[in-house]
């Protein structure tokens, strides 16, 4: 049996969200103040860059094309045959 417990965001443990959290799906509003469902201190998640809980912001992934020596590529291709 599961005991359902309600979370009280206004008890002092949860801090209000910051501007960078606007648009996130994990933000809930209680008594006119917005709180994060996943983290107690949302400001701390944004100090090092992007919050890993953010659903509205995605990290940029840079793909770097690596130059392969043509002689090595030919040797690898001949080994596969």
N, C-alpha and C positions, 0 to 999 in steps of 0.2 A: 504494500500500500504506500502510496506517495502522499506526503504531507505538502499541501500547497501553502507556500508562504508568500506574502506580499512584500514587495520591496518599498521601503519608505525612503525616497530620495531627499527629503527635507530633514533627515536626522543629523546631518552634518558630515557624514562620510563622503558623500558625492559632491563634487564641485560643479558649478555650472559650466556649460560648454563655452568655447571661445568662438571668434568669428570664423576661423578656418574650418570649424565643424559644421557650418551651415550647409544644408543639403544632404547630410549623411543620413542613411536609413536607420542608424542606431540611436538617433536622438529622440528622446521622449520628453514630453512636456507635462509637468506637474505643478499645479498652483501658479501657473504663469511663468515658470522658470524652466529652461531646457537643460536636461541632463543626458549624459551618455550612458547607455545600457551596459556597455562592455567594460568601461574603465572608470575608476574613481576620480582620477585627476587628468582630465583630457588635455590640459595645457602641457603636461609633462610629455605626452606622446608626440607633440609637435615640435619639441625643442631640438631634436636631432634631424629634423626634416619632415618627411611624410609620415603620418600616423598609419600604422599597419592595420588598424581597424576601420579606416575610412572607406566607405563604399562609394563615395562620390568622386574620389581622386585616385587615379592610377599612376604608378611609377612609369617613368620613361625608360624604355629599354633601347640602348644603342647597339646595333649590330655592326660589328667590324668585320670587313672582308679581309681574310688572311691570304697573303700572297704565298703560293706554294712553288717551290723550285720545280721547274718542268722535268729535270732529270730524275728527281726523286719520284715524281708523279708517274713517270713512265716505268720506273722500276716496280712500283707498287702495282701498277696495272698488269705488268707482265707476270707477277707472282700469283695473281688471282686466276690466271688462265690455266 
